[in-house]
Each structure stands twice: as C-alpha cells, then as structure tokens.
Amino acid sequence: MTIENKIRAFAGTFVLASLSLGFWVHPGFFLFTAFVGVNLLQSSFTGFCPLEMLLRRLAPEKATA
C-alpha cells in the first residue's frame, strides 16, 4: 500500500468516525470532519501533508529495484 493510499484510508476513516460521533454523541465532532476536509484541501494545493511526514518517519517505504 502506498503512502497516498494510506492517507486516503486514514482520512476516510476519520471522516466517517467523526460524522458518526457528531450524529450520535455531540455535534461538536462535526468540527473535526471540517478539519480533515480543510487539511485535505490545503494539501492538494500546497503539497504539505503532516500525516505524510509522520508515515514516512514511522514506516519508510522500501526502495524498488
């Protein structure tokens, strides 16, 4: 799995989890959904993604031959 796929899976999981929490627990969790969306939007323009930096440090991808 590439880093880009991991980021998409992570973001999708957090969006679904925060929507569920916002619906069933407290509406304040919708702000977390907005945060994930804003982060995805800004990373598409700037190329800066904090999760990508974290994933590269924790599990660097092996070089392919």
C-alpha positions as CSV (number, residue, x, y, z in Angstrom):
1,M,0.0,0.0,0.0
2,T,1.4,3.4,-1.0
3,I,1.6,6.4,1.3
4,E,-1.1,8.1,-0.8
5,N,-3.4,5.2,-0.3
6,K,-2.7,5.2,3.4
7,I,-3.5,8.9,3.6
8,R,-6.8,8.4,1.8
9,A,-7.8,5.4,4.0
10,F,-6.8,7.4,7.2
11,A,-8.8,10.5,6.1
12,G,-11.8,8.4,5.1
13,T,-11.8,6.6,8.4
14,F,-11.6,9.8,10.3
15,V,-14.4,11.5,8.3
16,L,-16.7,8.5,8.9
17,A,-15.8,8.3,12.6
18,S,-16.3,12.0,13.2
19,L,-19.6,12.1,11.3
20,S,-20.8,9.1,13.4
21,L,-19.7,10.8,16.6
22,G,-21.3,14.1,15.6
23,F,-24.6,12.4,14.9
24,W,-24.8,10.1,17.9
25,V,-22.6,11.7,20.6
26,H,-22.2,15.5,20.2
27,P,-22.5,17.9,17.2
28,G,-19.1,19.4,18.1
29,F,-17.4,16.4,16.4
30,F,-18.5,17.8,13.1
31,L,-15.7,20.4,13.5
32,F,-13.3,17.5,13.3
33,T,-14.8,16.5,10.0
34,A,-14.3,20.1,8.8
35,F,-10.7,20.0,10.0
36,V,-9.9,16.8,8.0
37,G,-11.6,18.3,4.9
38,V,-9.6,21.6,5.2
39,N,-6.4,19.7,5.6
40,L,-7.1,17.6,2.5
41,L,-7.9,20.7,0.5
42,Q,-4.8,22.7,1.6
43,S,-2.5,19.7,1.0
44,S,-3.8,19.4,-2.6
45,F,-2.7,23.0,-3.2
46,T,0.5,23.2,-1.2
47,G,1.7,19.6,-1.2
48,F,2.3,19.8,2.6
49,C,0.6,16.9,4.5
50,P,1.5,16.4,8.2
51,L,0.3,12.8,8.0
52,E,2.6,12.0,5.1
53,M,5.6,13.2,7.0
54,L,4.5,11.1,10.0
55,L,4.0,8.0,7.9
56,R,7.4,8.4,6.2
57,R,9.1,8.6,9.6
58,L,7.3,5.6,11.1
59,A,7.4,3.2,8.2
60,P,9.6,4.3,5.3
61,E,8.7,2.6,2.0
62,K,11.3,0.2,0.7
63,A,13.1,1.2,-2.5
64,T,12.1,-0.8,-5.5
65,A,14.7,-2.1,-7.9
